[in-house]
Amino acid sequence: MEKCTNTDCGRPFHVATIGGGVPGGKEREEIHCPHCNHLVRAPMTSACFLVTKPTPEQEAAWIAEQNSN
């Protein structure tokens, strides 16, 4: 999971990479937080990204893990 870089949000989300490896097909693909729509990053790639929210249970476990570190 990744963490939103917006200081007002900071919630986790999943990013899955789809495709890629196309020669000469690189474009800037934006990854936005699914909770607050903040632009987290925009890598140059020929892949696409699927961004999803975690389940409430996954988010609670992630928060507990972050607080224990």
N, C-alpha and C positions, 0 to 999 in steps of 0.2 A: 504494500500500500504506500501511497505517497501522501504527504501532508500539504494542504493548501498554504501557499505563501502569503496570503492575505492575513494580516495580523488580527483583523476583526473576525476571521473565520477559523483557520487552523485545523479544520476537520479533515479526516482521511478520506481517500477515494482510491479506486482501482483503475489502473491503466493497462490495457492489453494492446499489444502491437499486432497489426494485421498486415500481412504482405511485406513488401520491401524487396530490396535486391534488384530493382529495375535499373539498368545502366542509364545514366543521363536523365532519370526521371525525378530528381530531387526537387522538392518544393517545401516551403515552410508550412508545417502543420502545427496548428495551435492546440494546446491542451488547456482546457478551462475547468475550473473546479465545478463539479455538478451541484454543489450546495449554494455557492454565491456567484458563480459565473466569472470569477477572477481568472485572468490569464496567468497560468502557472509557469508555462514555458512554451517555446515555439521552435522545436528542432527542425533542421533541414533533413528531409528523409523522403524516400519513395514509398514509405509505409503509411498506413492510416492508423489512427488510435481510437479505441473504444474506451470511453471513460464512464464508469458506473459508480454509484454510491454503494457503500458496504451495507450489509444488513445491520439492524440495530445491535444485534449480538456481536457481530464482527467489530463494529465501531466501539462498543463498550470494552471488548477485549483489547483492542488496539490502545485505547485511552489508558486502561489499567496497566498495560505493558510500558507505555511511555512514562507513566507516573512512578513506576517501580525503578526506572533507570536513573 
